Amino acid sequence: MKKIHDGERSTNLYVPEGYGITSYKIQNIQLDTIVDKIWGSKVPLKIKTTPHFKYLLGNKDPLRKYFLACRGFTWARRGTANENMTVDELLLEYEAVINSDKDYLQPPFQDHYIIVRSDLNCVDGLRRACVLLSNGIEEAPVAVV
């Protein structure tokens, strides 16, 4: 994923199961203003200080350690389809996002907006936001809930 799809914009929002989002507004947001209270953090972190962003800059160890720490809590939870997933497999999923030939919001993912709250706390799409920002994209359309 190297850039934002430059075609027509969808007004629909894909909401991951269990999120309970019913209303939203699509807005252009400066990506570096997004924060995320990642698992284990007491405060929201600026996107550029997350292990996810550091991974894109070549420092891969913080993300591996983060994934190991939250395994079974935020991913690979007991009773889910990915219960037995390894950190390496999760990192490969991130690599697939990083190296995707699809642009952000390109069909068939035209409804998969990054989702943030009005205080710019990331609800969904941290990895996509990090990838865009690391590729020099400073502003992107996101769903504000």
N, C-alpha and C positions, 0 to 999 in steps of 0.2 A: 504494500500500500504506500504509494509514493506521493499521492496528491488527492485533492478533492475532485470528485466527478463533476464535470462542467455542464452536464445535461440538466434537464428539467428536474426540479426538486419535488419530492413527494411531501405531502402534508400529513401522511400517516406515520405512526410511530410503532415500531416493533417493541413490545414490552416483554422482557423475559418473564417466564412463569414465576409466580409468587411475589412479584414486585408491587402489584396493586395500584399502579399508576392509572389515573382516569383522565386527568387534564394536564395539558402541556402547551407550550408555545415554542415554536422554532425561532431561534435568535442566533445571530452571529456573535460569537464570544471569543475574546482573546484567550487562546489556549493556555498561556502561562499564568492566567488568573485562576484556573481550575485548581481546586485542592481536593485531597482525598484522605480521609481518616482510615488508612489501611489497617488491616487486622494487627492488633498489638500496639498501635500508636495511641497515645493519649490525646494528641492534637492532630488536626488536619495538616497534611504536608502539602507544600507547593508541588505541583506536578514534576518540576525539574529536580526535586530532592527525593523522589520515590525510587525504590530499587528497580522499578520497571523502566524508568528513564535512564538510570545509571547503566543498565544492561545494554541499552542502545548506544551508549558512549563507549562500550567495550569493557566495562567493569561488571562482569557477570556474576561474581561471587555474592554480592548483596541480595540479588533476586533469588538465587539458589537457596541461600540461608532463610530468606523470607518464606519461600514456598515450603521448605522443610518445617519451619515453625508453625505454619498455619494448616498443614496437612491434616485432614480429618475435621477441620473446622470450617474453612471457606471452600475447600475442594477435597475430593476423595473422601467424602463423608460416607459413613457406614449406611448401607442400604440404598446407595445411589448406583447408577450405572457405571460411574467412574471410581468406585470404591477402591479398586486395586491399582489405580493409576500411579505412576511413579513421577518423581520430580523431573526426570529427563523427558518423559512423555509430555508433561505440562510445558516444559521449556520448548519442546518441538512445536506445540500448539502456538506459542508466542512467536516462534520463528516463522510459522506459516502466515501469521498476520503481518509480520515485518516484511516478508518476501512475497506477499500476495501480488499478483498482477492486476488485481481489482483495485480501483480507486475507492476512497471513502464515499459511500452512498451510491456507488455504481450498482445498477441492477445485477443480480437479484437482491442486493442488500440496500436498496434505496430507502427503506424504512428504518434501518439500523443506525439511528442517530446516537451519538454520545448523549447520555442523559445526566443532567446536573440539577441540583436544587437551586432555588433563587439565591442562596448564599454561595453558589458555585461549588458546593460540595459534590463530588462525582458520585452518581448513583450506579451508573453502568458505562463502560467504555474507556476506562483508564488506559488500557493498553493501546487502543486506537488513538486516543488523544496524545499519548507519549510518542507513538510512531509518527503521527503527523507533525508534531512539534520538532522532533528530531530531524525531520526532513525539511525543516525551514518554513513550514506552514504555521503562521502565527495566529490566524483567525479562521474559525470554522463554524458552520451552522450546527447547533446542538439543540436538543429538546430541554427546555427549562420547565421543571415541574414544581 
